[in-house]
C-alpha cells in the first residue's frame, strides 16, 4: 500500500509550481519573486540549510526547503 506524501503528491506538486524560485518572506504580498509565510497552508514548515527536522510523517504538511538566501529549492509533503 502506497503512503501518500513526498514529491509526487498532488499537494506538493501544486505548491512546488507556485513556490520554487521565490524567496519566502515574513510579511507582504505574493509576487513573482516573493511569497509570504502567512499565505502558506497550515501545517507547513520551512526547512533551512543544515536545519534539523523531526522524522514524523504528516501527509497533510508541506515541507518547503530553502537555500541560504531564502529561495525555495523544492516542496514535498510529509
Secondary structure, DSSP 4 states (H G I P E B T S, - for coil): -PPS-BSSSHHHHHHHHHHTTSEEESSS---SSEEEGGGSPSSEEEE-TT--------TT-EEEEE-TTSBEEEEEE-
